[in-house]
Amino acid sequence: MGAEMSVELLMVVPMTTFELVPGVITTRDEVVATFGGGKYQGIEPANEAKKVFVYSDPSAGEEYGYTFDGRAEDDEYGPLYLYTGYGANGDQEMKSRNKSLRYHVEDGRELHLFVAQGKVPGGGGAMRQRYIGQMMVDPINPVEIRRGPGQDHKMRNALVFRLRPVPGSTPAWKEEDWLKPAAGNDVEEVDTVPVIPAQASVKDKKSEQHTTPETIADVPGGPRTVLRREGLLMEAFKKDLEAAGHVHKSFQITIAGEVGALTPDLYDITDHVLYEAKGLTTRTNIRMAIGQLADYRRHLPNPEGLRAAVLLPSEPSKDVKDLLASQNVYLVYQDEDGFAGFPLAT
């Protein structure tokens, strides 16, 4: 009786030795055989295994003229990998597979990143996959909107997710994983989007977005207090702009030979003004804003008559005001009555 029971158990145990070890070369078939889920889309939730698998293939994007996917330059919080969301044509939306990726932490699912590593010999076009490691959607700035062509060659809004290695992990990066430089200069108009960072532990709530000045983000290097000051300032100013009947947008600026894109904070279409917001009224932040504005305005279309302004949460010192005036940069700052300096003096 005992021997018969042993035989039955052996028959139902999955026969696989596949493990999620950074650097391992595998296939989608092997991942599905071990963890479940699908094997044809870039974002594949595996519900029973409580995982989300992301398959990145930067060469697929290059075919349509954009290079959003890849290893980005480290920022103050550590390494980044950018990944374009689900949806071949038309504006990508935060639903379906994109939603499962964005909210994997809230849903209690691990996120695992693979990068295409050549074709499977005799596999009929199937790609080998190099496992990079366990990741998490950036709790500070989870996703950005970028303009790029879809498979139908029509321009659309793409959701570009910002992925970070989980704390304590060592991703299997390679030199070939870095973002590719842009082939030429280009400026695309983009809609402004909320810039307030989301909390990692809960889904976005409007009440939290507009009242919480800081949050704790568990990023590589340990938990960090992430201030929401700049996001709160931007959202409040956009409300005032719209109440005054002003229309606003932003730009995506790509430069030949450079990776990534420059994205100004806000452009007031009605008054032809470019704004750069800073969450702290310090000389260092204001000097940085002046430099950013000088860089952005060189690349924008219709530069004639374009004005530049710094948006601050409080009134700066007289000397800082003089600095801005000397650089022909306007000042708008928040006070108890709204925003001093808006609309700009003519």
Solvent accessible surface area in square Angstrom, and as a share of the most:
residue,aa,sasa,rsa
1,M,183,0.82
2,G,54,0.52
3,A,77,0.60
4,E,113,0.51
5,M,100,0.45
6,S,60,0.39
7,V,87,0.50
8,E,103,0.46
9,L,104,0.52
10,L,128,0.64
11,M,150,0.67
12,V,113,0.65
13,V,80,0.46
14,P,97,0.61
15,M,177,0.79
16,T,57,0.33
17,T,135,0.78
18,F,19,0.08
19,E,117,0.53
20,L,41,0.20
21,V,78,0.45
22,P,60,0.38
23,G,34,0.33
24,V,48,0.28
25,I,69,0.35
26,T,5,0.03
27,T,39,0.23
28,R,49,0.18
29,D,85,0.44
30,E,65,0.29
31,V,1,0.00
32,V,39,0.23
33,A,76,0.59
34,T,42,0.24
35,F,43,0.18
36,G,29,0.28
37,G,40,0.39
38,G,30,0.29
39,K,69,0.29
40,Y,173,0.66
41,Q,64,0.28
42,G,24,0.23
43,I,1,0.00
44,E,6,0.03
45,P,31,0.19
46,A,0,0.00
47,N,99,0.51
48,E,176,0.79
49,A,32,0.25
50,K,99,0.42
51,K,28,0.12
52,V,0,0.00
53,F,2,0.01
54,V,0,0.00
55,Y,10,0.04
56,S,1,0.00
57,D,48,0.25
58,P,28,0.17
59,S,68,0.44
60,A,49,0.38
61,G,12,0.12
62,E,76,0.34
63,E,128,0.58
64,Y,49,0.19
65,G,66,0.63
66,Y,33,0.13
67,T,46,0.27
68,F,24,0.10
69,D,20,0.10
70,G,0,0.00
71,R,19,0.07
72,A,11,0.09
73,E,135,0.60
74,D,72,0.37
75,D,56,0.29
76,E,131,0.59
77,Y,33,0.12
78,G,17,0.16
79,P,31,0.20
80,L,8,0.04
81,Y,1,0.00
82,L,25,0.12
83,Y,12,0.04
84,T,15,0.09
85,G,11,0.11
86,Y,85,0.32
87,G,25,0.25
88,A,44,0.34
89,N,79,0.41
90,G,37,0.35
91,D,82,0.42
92,Q,13,0.06
93,E,93,0.42
94,M,67,0.30
95,K,119,0.51
96,S,73,0.47
97,R,64,0.24
98,N,2,0.01
99,K,95,0.40
100,S,15,0.10
101,L,0,0.00
102,R,18,0.07
103,Y,28,0.10
104,H,5,0.02
105,V,60,0.35
106,E,42,0.19
107,D,56,0.29
108,G,52,0.50
109,R,47,0.17
110,E,67,0.30
111,L,0,0.00
112,H,7,0.03
113,L,0,0.00
114,F,0,0.00
115,V,8,0.04
116,A,18,0.14
117,Q,35,0.15
118,G,37,0.36
119,K,134,0.57
120,V,37,0.21
121,P,119,0.75
122,G,92,0.88
123,G,31,0.30
124,G,86,0.83
125,G,43,0.41
126,A,52,0.40
127,M,56,0.25
128,R,94,0.34
129,Q,6,0.03
130,R,3,0.01
131,Y,4,0.02
132,I,0,0.00
133,G,3,0.03
134,Q,57,0.25
135,M,1,0.00
136,M,15,0.07
137,V,7,0.04
138,D,0,0.00
139,P,6,0.04
140,I,22,0.11
141,N,54,0.28
142,P,12,0.08
143,V,35,0.20
144,E,37,0.17
145,I,37,0.19
146,R,31,0.11
147,R,55,0.20
148,G,2,0.02
149,P,22,0.14
150,G,1,0.01
151,Q,100,0.44
152,D,60,0.31
153,H,134,0.60
154,K,141,0.60
155,M,81,0.36
156,R,9,0.03
157,N,22,0.11
158,A,1,0.00
159,L,14,0.07
160,V,3,0.02
161,F,0,0.00
162,R,31,0.11
163,L,0,0.00
164,R,0,0.00
165,P,5,0.03
166,V,30,0.17
167,P,54,0.34
168,G,89,0.85
169,S,43,0.28
170,T,110,0.64
171,P,23,0.14
172,A,23,0.18
173,W,57,0.20
174,K,91,0.39
175,E,146,0.65
176,E,96,0.43
177,D,5,0.03
178,W,101,0.35
179,L,13,0.06
180,K,82,0.35
181,P,72,0.45
182,A,21,0.16
183,A,113,0.87
184,G,35,0.33
185,N,113,0.58
186,D,67,0.35
187,V,47,0.27
188,E,38,0.17
189,E,98,0.44
190,V,13,0.08
191,D,88,0.46
192,T,27,0.16
193,V,48,0.27
194,P,87,0.55
195,V,66,0.38
196,I,14,0.07
197,P,14,0.09
198,A,8,0.06
199,Q,40,0.18
200,A,21,0.16
201,S,87,0.56
202,V,51,0.29
203,K,87,0.37
204,D,58,0.30
205,K,107,0.45
206,K,165,0.70
207,S,76,0.49
208,E,42,0.19
209,Q,34,0.15
210,H,78,0.35
211,T,101,0.59
212,T,34,0.20
213,P,77,0.49
214,E,80,0.36
215,T,10,0.06
216,I,105,0.53
217,A,1,0.01
218,D,65,0.34
219,V,0,0.00
220,P,25,0.16
221,G,86,0.82
222,G,20,0.20
223,P,94,0.59
224,R,98,0.36
225,T,71,0.41
226,V,8,0.05
227,L,75,0.37
228,R,3,0.01
229,R,95,0.35
230,E,64,0.29
231,G,4,0.04
232,L,43,0.21
233,L,4,0.02
234,M,2,0.01
235,E,21,0.09
236,A,32,0.25
237,F,1,0.00
238,K,15,0.06
239,K,124,0.52
240,D,52,0.27
241,L,0,0.00
242,E,97,0.43
243,A,93,0.72
244,A,57,0.44
245,G,58,0.56
246,H,24,0.11
247,V,90,0.51
248,H,34,0.15
249,K,28,0.12
250,S,7,0.04
251,F,8,0.03
252,Q,8,0.03
253,I,2,0.01
254,T,26,0.15
255,I,31,0.16
256,A,48,0.37
257,G,56,0.54
258,E,93,0.42
259,V,67,0.39
260,G,43,0.41
261,A,31,0.24
262,L,48,0.24
263,T,52,0.31
264,P,4,0.02
265,D,31,0.16
266,L,0,0.00
267,Y,21,0.08
268,D,0,0.00
269,I,72,0.36
270,T,73,0.43
271,D,41,0.21
272,H,35,0.15
273,V,0,0.00
274,L,0,0.00
275,Y,1,0.00
276,E,6,0.03
277,A,0,0.00
278,K,16,0.07
279,G,10,0.10
280,L,76,0.38
281,T,39,0.23
282,T,59,0.34
283,R,105,0.38
284,T,93,0.54
285,N,35,0.18
286,I,1,0.00
287,R,151,0.55
288,M,102,0.46
289,A,0,0.00
290,I,25,0.12
291,G,41,0.40
292,Q,52,0.23
293,L,1,0.00
294,A,52,0.41
295,D,49,0.25
296,Y,16,0.06
297,R,66,0.24
298,R,166,0.61
299,H,46,0.21
300,L,9,0.05
301,P,75,0.47
302,N,104,0.53
303,P,83,0.52
304,E,150,0.67
305,G,60,0.58
306,L,14,0.07
307,R,55,0.20
308,A,0,0.00
309,A,0,0.00
310,V,0,0.00
311,L,0,0.00
312,L,0,0.00
313,P,40,0.25
314,S,52,0.33
315,E,93,0.42
316,P,12,0.07
317,S,64,0.41
318,K,152,0.65
319,D,80,0.42
320,V,8,0.04
321,K,69,0.29
322,D,71,0.37
323,L,47,0.23
324,L,3,0.01
325,A,74,0.58
326,S,81,0.52
327,Q,90,0.40
328,N,106,0.54
329,V,11,0.07
330,Y,69,0.26
331,L,35,0.18
332,V,0,0.00
333,Y,38,0.15
334,Q,63,0.28
335,D,59,0.30
336,E,171,0.77
337,D,132,0.68
338,G,21,0.21
339,F,20,0.08
340,A,26,0.20
341,G,44,0.42
342,F,35,0.15
343,P,90,0.56
344,L,11,0.05
345,A,75,0.58
346,T,170,0.99
